């Protein structure tokens, strides 16, 4: 297997892990003698460790190499996932999940950095689109597989099996050569250098706003579907899964699209499609519009987000690509977390229409702004 295939396989498993516990929280809380709310803090600690770890793994990979860092982090992720199944108290469970999140945080960003290292700029967005297809399929798969496996056996067996499964790509990675970067001693640049670079600033601000608006809106689609249409959780879940379907379709078509459209055009169209999807939820139209909007949202996400990822992989050049992209990932995570918290205030007062209007108009603006910015010179 090629290194990129192993990166993709491990990224798929990590993406599944991000949401695999959500449907089995009641079972875990019952087993540990606690409440779902307390055990749910394990997901919060996982997310915090996942997000803050970005700033460590990028610079580390510039010195030690992408493969060396990812396979070590993958091994830690596998071990911590198995240990999660052996915990007997909520505190133990939260601690081990925090460690699992810290290890998992290396995989997806460094896969994108590895793509930046090994794929020519002209083809890179096509490969990034395929990677988006893989991670979206994993997110769509995670909720169903978690609930099904835990129902048939138990959450402990699920985590043990899942942790052992992750050892397969990790073990194969240990058979690969992992040479240190030839220019590792140069040190690349400082975080301050990238944050003061005007082109880099634009990419970081754009991905922060995308995360703020998109995930600030997506987080509350479930409660919106229940409040407006009276859907149960299962039905809403199926509708929101169409977002993943749209992403997978867009990723699979990226090669054809990229031959006919520039990255600037993709960013503009992507932001417009995402914005239109949210704006279509403002009027009280039938639920079929909701479903169509989720498909549009996924298609638009591929267009805008892969353009931002493409430009993010060019910041810093080969010597400091990991460090520079760690700032990209951190800004995305910060935007997602902040957007969920800030826009949630509108949901608390029942102002879903205002929420989706803000998100829709904002995403159109991010897409158009990204399309007007000159692409970063290729290193």
C-alpha positions as CSV (number, residue, x, y, z in Angstrom):
1,X,0.0,0.0,0.0
2,X,1.1,3.5,-0.7
3,X,1.7,5.9,2.3
4,X,-1.3,8.1,1.2
5,X,-3.7,5.1,1.2
6,X,-2.6,4.4,4.8
7,X,-3.0,8.0,5.8
8,X,-6.5,8.0,4.3
9,X,-7.4,4.7,6.1
10,X,-6.3,6.1,9.5
11,X,-8.0,9.4,8.9
12,X,-11.3,7.5,8.1
13,X,-11.0,5.7,11.5
14,X,-10.3,8.9,13.4
15,X,-13.2,10.6,11.7
16,X,-15.5,7.8,12.8
17,X,-14.2,8.1,16.3
18,X,-15.1,11.8,16.6
19,X,-18.9,10.9,16.8
20,X,-19.0,7.2,17.5
21,X,-19.8,7.7,21.2
22,X,-22.8,10.0,20.8
23,X,-25.4,7.3,20.3
24,X,-24.1,5.1,23.2
25,X,-23.7,7.7,25.9
26,X,-26.7,6.3,27.8
27,X,-25.1,2.9,27.9
28,X,-21.8,4.2,29.0
29,X,-23.2,6.3,31.8
30,X,-25.3,3.4,33.0
31,X,-22.2,1.1,33.0
32,X,-20.1,3.7,34.8
33,X,-22.8,4.6,37.3
34,X,-23.0,8.2,36.2
35,X,-25.2,10.5,34.2
36,X,-25.1,11.1,30.4
37,X,-24.2,14.7,31.0
38,X,-21.2,13.9,33.1
39,X,-19.9,11.2,30.8
40,X,-20.6,13.5,27.9
41,X,-17.8,15.7,29.2
42,X,-15.5,13.0,27.8
43,X,-16.5,14.3,24.4
44,X,-15.7,17.8,25.4
45,X,-12.2,16.9,26.8
46,X,-11.6,14.8,23.6
47,X,-12.4,17.9,21.4
48,X,-10.3,20.2,23.5
49,X,-7.3,17.9,23.3
50,X,-7.9,17.3,19.6
51,X,-8.0,21.0,18.8
52,X,-5.0,22.2,20.9
53,X,-2.8,19.4,19.8
54,X,-2.8,20.9,16.3
55,X,-0.2,23.4,17.3
56,X,2.2,20.7,18.5
57,X,2.1,18.1,15.8
58,X,2.6,20.5,12.9
59,X,6.0,21.8,14.0
60,X,7.0,18.3,15.2
61,X,6.3,16.9,11.8
62,X,8.5,19.5,10.2
63,X,11.4,18.1,12.2
64,X,10.7,14.4,12.4
65,X,8.6,13.8,9.2
66,X,4.9,13.3,8.6
67,X,5.0,9.5,8.6
68,X,7.0,9.3,11.9
69,X,4.6,11.6,13.8
70,X,1.4,10.1,12.3
71,X,2.3,6.5,13.0
72,X,3.3,7.3,16.6
73,X,0.1,9.3,17.2
74,X,-1.9,6.5,15.5
75,X,-0.4,3.9,17.9
76,X,-1.3,6.2,20.9
77,X,-4.8,6.6,19.5
78,X,-5.3,2.8,19.2
79,X,-4.0,2.1,22.7
80,X,-6.1,4.8,24.3
81,X,-9.2,3.6,22.5
82,X,-8.7,0.1,23.9
83,X,-8.0,1.5,27.4
84,X,-11.3,3.5,27.2
85,X,-13.1,0.2,27.2
86,X,-11.4,-0.9,30.4
87,X,-12.3,2.1,32.5
88,X,-14.6,1.7,35.5
89,X,-15.2,5.3,36.6
90,X,-16.2,8.4,34.8
91,X,-13.0,10.2,35.7
92,X,-10.9,7.4,34.2
93,X,-13.0,7.4,31.1
94,X,-12.6,11.2,30.6
95,X,-8.9,11.0,31.1
96,X,-8.3,8.2,28.6
97,X,-10.6,9.9,26.1
98,X,-8.6,13.1,26.5
99,X,-5.5,11.2,25.6
100,X,-7.2,9.6,22.7
101,X,-8.2,13.0,21.4
102,X,-4.7,14.4,21.8
103,X,-3.4,11.5,19.6
104,X,-6.2,11.7,17.1
105,X,-5.5,15.4,16.5
106,X,-2.4,14.6,14.5
107,X,-4.0,12.4,11.8
108,X,-6.2,14.6,9.6
109,X,-4.1,17.8,9.6
110,X,-0.9,15.9,8.8
111,X,-2.6,13.9,6.1
112,X,-3.4,17.2,4.4
113,X,0.2,18.4,5.0
114,X,1.5,15.1,3.5
115,X,-0.7,15.8,0.4
116,X,0.9,19.2,0.2
117,X,4.3,17.6,0.3
118,X,3.7,14.9,-2.3
119,X,1.0,16.1,-4.7
120,X,1.6,18.8,-7.3
121,X,-0.4,22.0,-6.8
122,X,-2.3,21.5,-10.1
123,X,-3.7,18.1,-8.9
124,X,-3.8,18.8,-5.2
125,X,-7.4,20.0,-4.9
126,X,-8.6,16.8,-6.6
127,X,-6.8,14.7,-4.0
128,X,-8.1,16.9,-1.2
129,X,-11.6,16.5,-2.6
130,X,-11.2,12.7,-2.4
131,X,-10.0,13.1,1.1
132,X,-13.1,15.1,2.0
133,X,-15.2,12.3,0.5
134,X,-13.4,9.8,2.9
135,X,-13.9,11.9,6.0
136,X,-17.5,12.7,5.2
137,X,-18.3,9.1,4.6
138,X,-16.8,8.3,8.0
139,X,-18.9,10.9,9.8
140,X,-22.0,9.6,8.2
141,X,-21.0,6.1,9.1
142,X,-20.1,6.7,12.7
143,X,-23.4,7.3,14.4
144,X,-25.1,4.3,12.8
145,X,-22.2,1.9,13.4
146,X,-21.7,3.0,17.0
147,X,-25.3,2.5,17.9
148,X,-25.7,-0.8,16.0
149,X,-22.5,-2.4,17.4
150,X,-23.2,-1.3,20.9
151,X,-26.7,-2.7,20.7
152,X,-25.6,-6.1,19.4
153,X,-22.7,-6.5,21.9
154,X,-21.6,-3.6,24.2
155,X,-19.8,-0.3,24.1
156,X,-16.8,-1.9,25.6
157,X,-16.5,-4.5,22.9
158,X,-17.0,-1.8,20.3
159,X,-14.1,0.3,21.6
160,X,-11.8,-2.7,21.9
161,X,-12.6,-3.8,18.4
162,X,-12.3,-0.3,17.1
163,X,-8.9,0.3,18.7
164,X,-7.5,-3.0,17.4
165,X,-8.8,-2.2,13.9
166,X,-6.8,1.1,14.0
167,X,-3.7,-1.0,14.5
168,X,-3.9,-2.3,11.0
169,X,-3.0,0.9,9.1
170,X,-0.7,1.9,12.0
171,X,1.2,-1.4,11.8
172,X,1.6,-1.1,8.0
173,X,2.9,2.4,8.5
174,X,5.7,1.1,10.8
175,X,7.0,-0.8,7.8
176,X,7.4,2.4,5.8
177,X,10.6,4.4,5.7
178,X,10.2,7.6,7.5
179,X,13.2,9.8,6.7
180,X,13.6,13.2,8.4
181,X,13.0,16.2,6.2
182,X,16.3,17.3,4.7
183,X,15.7,20.9,5.6
184,X,14.5,20.2,9.2
185,X,17.4,22.0,10.7
186,X,16.4,25.3,9.1
187,X,13.4,25.5,11.4
188,X,11.1,27.0,8.8
189,X,9.5,30.0,10.4
190,X,7.9,31.2,13.6
191,X,4.2,31.2,14.2
192,X,4.4,35.0,14.4
193,X,5.9,35.0,10.8
194,X,2.8,33.3,9.4
195,X,0.4,35.4,11.4
196,X,2.0,38.6,10.1
197,X,1.9,37.3,6.5
198,X,-1.0,39.1,4.7
199,X,-1.8,36.2,2.4
200,X,-1.7,33.8,5.3
201,X,-3.8,36.1,7.4
202,X,-6.5,36.0,4.7
203,X,-6.6,32.2,4.7
204,X,-6.7,31.9,8.4
205,X,-9.4,34.5,8.8
206,X,-11.4,32.9,6.0
207,X,-11.3,29.4,7.5
208,X,-12.1,30.8,11.0
209,X,-15.2,32.5,9.6
210,X,-16.2,29.4,7.6
211,X,-15.9,27.2,10.7
212,X,-17.8,29.8,12.8
213,X,-20.7,30.1,10.4
214,X,-21.0,26.6,8.9
215,X,-20.6,24.6,12.1
216,X,-22.4,27.2,14.1
217,X,-25.4,26.6,11.9
218,X,-25.0,22.8,11.3
219,X,-24.9,22.1,15.1
220,X,-28.5,23.3,15.5
221,X,-30.0,21.7,12.4
222,X,-31.3,18.8,14.5
223,X,-33.2,20.9,17.0
224,X,-34.5,23.0,14.1
225,X,-35.9,20.0,12.3
226,X,-37.6,18.9,15.5
227,X,-39.0,22.4,16.3
228,X,-40.3,23.2,12.8
229,X,-41.3,19.9,11.4
230,X,-41.8,17.7,14.5
231,X,-39.3,15.1,13.3
232,X,-37.8,12.6,15.7
233,X,-34.1,12.2,16.1
234,X,-33.9,9.3,13.6
235,X,-35.6,11.3,10.8
236,X,-33.6,14.4,11.4
237,X,-30.4,12.4,11.4
238,X,-31.3,10.9,8.0
239,X,-31.9,14.4,6.6
240,X,-28.7,15.9,7.9
241,X,-26.8,12.8,6.6
242,X,-27.6,14.2,3.1
243,X,-24.9,16.9,3.9
244,X,-22.4,14.0,3.9
245,X,-23.9,12.6,0.7
246,X,-23.5,15.9,-1.0
247,X,-19.9,16.1,0.2
248,X,-19.1,12.6,-1.1
249,X,-20.7,13.4,-4.5
250,X,-18.7,16.7,-4.7
251,X,-15.5,15.0,-3.7
252,X,-15.9,12.2,-6.3
253,X,-16.6,14.8,-9.1
254,X,-13.7,17.1,-8.1
255,X,-11.5,15.9,-10.9
256,X,-14.1,16.7,-13.6
257,X,-15.0,20.0,-11.9
258,X,-11.4,21.1,-11.5
259,X,-10.8,20.7,-15.2
260,X,-13.5,23.2,-16.0
261,X,-13.3,25.6,-13.1
262,X,-10.6,27.5,-11.3
263,X,-10.1,27.4,-7.6
264,X,-11.5,30.9,-7.3
265,X,-14.6,29.9,-9.1
266,X,-15.0,26.9,-6.9
267,X,-14.7,29.1,-3.8
268,X,-17.4,31.5,-5.0
269,X,-19.8,28.8,-6.1
270,X,-19.2,26.7,-3.0
271,X,-19.8,29.6,-0.6
272,X,-22.9,30.6,-2.6
273,X,-24.3,27.1,-2.5
274,X,-23.8,26.8,1.2
275,X,-25.3,30.2,1.8
276,X,-28.3,29.4,-0.3
277,X,-28.8,26.1,1.6
278,X,-29.1,28.0,4.9
279,X,-31.2,30.8,3.4
280,X,-33.7,28.2,2.1
281,X,-34.5,27.3,5.7
282,X,-35.7,30.8,6.6
283,X,-39.1,30.6,4.9
284,X,-41.5,28.0,6.2
285,X,-41.2,25.7,3.1
286,X,-41.9,21.9,3.1
287,X,-39.4,19.5,4.5
288,X,-38.3,18.5,1.0
289,X,-36.5,21.9,0.8
290,X,-34.7,21.0,4.0
291,X,-33.5,17.8,2.3
292,X,-32.4,19.6,-0.9
293,X,-30.6,22.2,1.2
294,X,-28.5,19.6,2.9
295,X,-27.4,18.2,-0.5
296,X,-26.5,21.7,-1.6
297,X,-24.6,22.3,1.6
298,X,-22.4,19.3,1.1
299,X,-21.7,20.2,-2.5
300,X,-20.8,23.8,-1.6
301,X,-18.6,22.7,1.3
302,X,-16.4,20.7,-1.0
303,X,-16.0,23.8,-3.3
304,X,-15.1,26.3,-0.6
305,X,-13.3,24.2,2.0
306,X,-11.0,22.4,-0.4
307,X,-10.0,25.7,-1.9
308,X,-9.0,27.0,1.6
309,X,-7.2,23.7,2.4
310,X,-5.4,24.0,-0.9
311,X,-4.1,27.4,-0.1
312,X,-3.4,26.4,3.5
313,X,-1.0,23.7,2.3
314,X,1.1,26.4,0.5
315,X,1.7,28.6,3.5
316,X,5.3,28.3,4.7
317,X,6.7,26.1,1.9
318,X,8.2,22.7,2.4
319,X,10.4,23.6,5.4
320,X,7.5,24.8,7.6
321,X,4.3,23.4,6.0
322,X,3.4,21.5,9.1
323,X,3.8,24.5,11.4
324,X,1.9,26.8,9.1
325,X,-1.0,24.3,8.5
326,X,-1.3,23.7,12.2
327,X,-2.4,27.3,12.5
328,X,-4.9,26.7,9.7
329,X,-6.4,23.7,11.6
330,X,-6.4,25.6,14.9
331,X,-8.3,28.6,13.3
332,X,-10.8,26.2,11.9
333,X,-11.3,24.5,15.2
334,X,-11.5,27.8,17.1
335,X,-14.1,29.0,14.6
336,X,-16.2,25.9,15.0
337,X,-16.2,26.1,18.8
338,X,-16.8,29.8,18.9
339,X,-19.6,29.7,16.4
340,X,-21.4,26.9,18.2
341,X,-21.3,28.9,21.4
342,X,-22.2,32.3,20.1
343,X,-24.9,31.4,17.6
344,X,-26.4,29.1,20.2
345,X,-27.7,32.2,21.9
346,X,-30.1,32.7,19.0
347,X,-31.3,29.2,19.3
348,X,-32.0,29.6,23.0
349,X,-34.5,32.4,22.1
350,X,-36.0,30.4,19.2
351,X,-34.6,32.7,16.5
352,X,-33.7,30.0,14.0
353,X,-34.6,32.3,11.1
354,X,-32.2,34.9,12.2
355,X,-29.5,32.3,12.8
356,X,-29.8,30.8,9.2
357,X,-30.0,34.3,7.6
358,X,-26.8,35.3,9.3
359,X,-25.0,32.1,8.5
360,X,-26.3,32.1,4.9
361,X,-25.3,35.6,4.0
362,X,-22.0,35.2,5.9
363,X,-21.0,32.1,3.9
364,X,-21.8,33.7,0.6
365,X,-19.5,36.6,1.7
366,X,-16.7,34.2,2.7
367,X,-16.9,32.4,-0.7
368,X,-16.9,35.6,-2.7
369,X,-14.0,37.0,-0.6
370,X,-12.0,33.9,-1.1
371,X,-12.6,34.0,-4.8
372,X,-11.4,37.6,-5.0
373,X,-8.1,37.0,-3.2
374,X,-5.2,36.1,-5.4
375,X,-4.0,32.5,-5.0
376,X,-0.8,32.1,-3.0
377,X,2.3,31.7,-5.1
378,X,3.2,28.0,-5.4
379,X,6.4,26.9,-3.6
